[in-house]
Amino acid sequence: MRSRLVAVAAAALAAAGTTEYYLEMPDGVMLHTLVDLPSDTGTFAAVIDRSPYGQDATELMADIFTLVGHAAVRQDVRGTHLSNGTFGIWSVEVAC
């Protein structure tokens, strides 16, 4: 079942397309971010998946929501994979 779900999510993402961004945080650190939009046009609710494991290792939780019309946002946390900064395990990142 999981492999079928992964295949369906991957097909939906391929149809929608992925846009890559580097988002600047208030302290100047750039975070690698991928955004997948549904194939429809308009505004969308978004599901965000922030992970220290890289985009290839995410569990596709956010991506699955593109199947029901939501945007998926995947982001490497600071200091991991393609994001800048220093990774701190169990540290709290302050939202600004």
Backbone torsions as a table, in degrees:
resi	resn	phi	psi	omega
1	MET	NA	-42.8	-179.3
2	ARG	-61.3	-42.8	-178.4
3	SER	-64.8	-35.3	177.0
4	ARG	-66.1	-43.6	179.8
5	LEU	-63.7	-41.5	177.6
6	VAL	-62.7	-41.9	179.9
7	ALA	-64.7	-41.7	179.2
8	VAL	-65.4	-44.3	178.9
9	ALA	-63.6	-41.8	179.5
10	ALA	-63.4	-39.2	178.1
11	ALA	-66.1	-39.6	178.9
12	ALA	-65.0	-40.6	179.3
13	LEU	-67.2	-38.5	179.2
14	ALA	-64.1	-38.5	179.5
15	ALA	-69.7	-38.1	-176.2
16	ALA	-79.0	-37.8	-177.1
17	GLY	90.7	149.3	-179.0
18	THR	-117.0	135.6	175.9
19	THR	-113.5	132.6	-177.9
20	GLU	-100.8	135.6	178.6
21	TYR	-133.5	157.4	165.4
22	TYR	-118.9	109.2	-176.3
23	LEU	-92.7	127.8	-179.1
24	GLU	-85.6	126.5	177.0
25	MET	-85.6	164.3	-178.6
26	PRO	-55.8	-27.5	179.3
27	ASP	-89.4	7.4	177.0
28	GLY	91.7	-8.2	179.8
29	VAL	-70.2	136.2	179.2
30	MET	-99.7	124.9	-179.7
31	LEU	-106.1	127.1	178.6
32	HIS	-70.0	127.0	-174.5
33	THR	-138.7	135.0	174.5
34	LEU	-114.3	135.0	-179.9
35	VAL	-122.4	127.4	176.4
36	ASP	-116.0	124.1	179.2
37	LEU	-107.0	149.8	174.1
38	PRO	-62.0	164.7	-178.4
39	SER	-72.3	-15.9	176.8
40	ASP	-72.0	167.3	174.5
41	THR	-106.1	158.3	178.8
42	GLY	126.2	-160.4	177.0
43	THR	-103.0	151.7	-173.6
44	PHE	-138.0	149.3	165.6
45	ALA	-70.5	152.0	-177.5
46	ALA	-124.8	143.4	173.1
47	VAL	-110.6	128.1	-175.0
48	ILE	-109.9	131.2	177.6
49	ASP	-121.4	105.7	177.3
50	ARG	-102.6	128.5	-173.4
51	SER	-143.1	145.3	172.6
52	PRO	-86.7	1.8	-172.2
53	TYR	-99.3	-0.2	179.1
54	GLY	89.2	159.5	-174.1
55	GLN	-66.6	-31.1	-179.6
56	ASP	-75.1	-14.4	-176.7
57	ALA	-106.3	4.8	178.9
58	THR	-69.3	159.6	-176.7
59	GLU	-90.5	13.0	177.4
60	LEU	64.1	14.7	-179.1
61	MET	-60.2	-49.9	-179.9
62	ALA	-65.7	-39.0	-176.4
63	ASP	-62.4	-35.1	-178.0
64	ILE	-61.3	-30.8	-177.8
65	PHE	-69.1	-16.5	175.8
66	THR	-65.1	-23.6	178.8
67	LEU	-66.1	-23.6	-178.9
68	VAL	-113.6	21.9	171.5
69	GLY	91.8	14.2	176.9
70	HIS	-100.5	157.7	171.8
71	ALA	-84.9	148.9	176.6
72	ALA	-115.7	129.0	178.5
73	VAL	-120.4	120.9	179.4
74	ARG	-116.8	132.2	-174.7
75	GLN	-138.8	134.9	171.7
76	ASP	-78.5	128.0	177.7
77	VAL	-67.9	161.5	-174.5
78	ARG	-55.8	139.2	177.6
79	GLY	77.9	9.4	178.8
80	THR	-125.4	143.8	177.4
81	HIS	47.9	-113.4	-173.8
82	LEU	-95.1	3.3	177.1
83	SER	-89.7	146.7	177.2
84	ASN	-82.1	178.4	175.8
85	GLY	96.3	-171.1	-178.0
86	THR	-115.1	126.5	178.4
87	PHE	-79.3	134.4	175.8
88	GLY	-127.3	109.6	-178.6
89	ILE	-64.4	136.6	-179.5
90	TRP	62.6	16.5	177.3
91	SER	-86.8	156.3	179.6
92	VAL	-98.3	127.9	175.9
93	GLU	-93.6	127.9	-176.6
94	VAL	-82.9	128.8	175.8
95	ALA	-81.3	133.5	179.9
96	CYS	-110.5	NA	NA
